[in-house]
Amino acid sequence: MNLYFEDQIEGLKTVTEYFCSLFGLDIYSINISRYTILNGPSDVIEWIIQRQKRLSAFWVEHLDASDTVASLLLDKCRIGSSAYINMKVPHQFEFNFKFEGDGYLEIQRGSWFTLENMLNVNCEKLSLRGTSLTNRDINLFLKHWMSTDLKFTQIKIYPEKPMSENVIFTGIPTVRKNTKVYKETEVFAIYKGFQVKRNDGLKTARIMVNHVDPYNRHGLFWMVIWDTV
């Protein structure tokens, strides 16, 4: 099938609508990158929002974004149950980011991502790279998690600076564990680390600080959460 449209955006909409109708399916995901049609993301995203309430995944990858484009994408990514954000933004860029979904949120090159942003995230899995989050920020987030009913089952933070167990766990009751923990639905094991419980006792977390990671010289903050037995 060879198709040609003078207006690429309208052509994309037409072809997408045809195949969605043919197979009786909604649009599954959107992927925006440096190769995306110029000036197209805004029109396409608005069209999707009018067409359906939700996407399974919203991807932004390998993109150099202006303030305007970055703000648009971080605002609209909330239509995804999961989101992957990998974009370079201007140095002083800030955004009141909020995200809630039933899947994952993965952020690469997250220089813009703050503690306030993190406190407004609620999903199953969270992975953060390139942020300026501090040990104190992680401590405040843990206290927030302990006092709320959040969806998280796994959190990974790849810090830009060395981590301190003393600061991260200040004011938090912990128990050091030397046993392995397996999650039945995941293919990994947590060795040793600190055990923390939510204030209501319904959730338990095993946390490893400075976990060795070959791609990050400051290691990894790794938190796995499950229902307390």
C-alpha positions, 0 to 999 in steps of 0.5 A: 500500500502506497499512500501520499498526503500533502498534509502529513498530519491529516494523512496520519490521522486518516490512516490511523482512523482507518486501521483503528476502525478496521481492527476495532481498536483504540490507539495504543501509544504515541511515540514522539522523537526528533524524527516526529513531523515538525509542528505535529505533536500538538495537533496529533496529541489534541486529536487523540485526546478528543478521540479517546480518554487514555493511551497505554503508553506515551513515549518521548525519546531523544528530543531536544525540546524548547520550554514550550514543547517540553511543557506541552509534552509533560502536561499531555503525557498524563493521558498515558497509563505509562510514560517514558520521558527522555528529552533535553530541556533548557537549563532553567526549565521548571514544570509543575509535573503530575502523573498518575497511571496504572503502569510505569513512569521512566524519566531519563535526563531528568534535570527538571524533575524535583521533589515536588514533582515526585510527590505528585507521582502515583504509578506502579513503577518509577525509574529516575535518571539524571535528576537533582534529587538529594538524600534529603529529598529521598528522605522526605519522599519516603516519609510521604510514602509511609503516610499515603496509599500509593500504587508503587511496587518498585522505585529506582533512583540513579543519583547524581551524587553519593548517597547517605544512608544516615540522611535517607533514613533520618526519622524513619524506623528501619530494620536491617535485613540480611535475607533475600526477598523474591517478588512472585510476579517479578524476575529478581531478588532483593539481597539484604537492605533496609525494611520499612513499613507504611504507617498503617502497616499494610505495605512493606518495602525493602530498600537498598542504598548504594546498590552497585550499578555498572552504568551509574558511579553513585550506585542505585536507590532501589525500593521494592514494595509489597502487601504486608503478610 
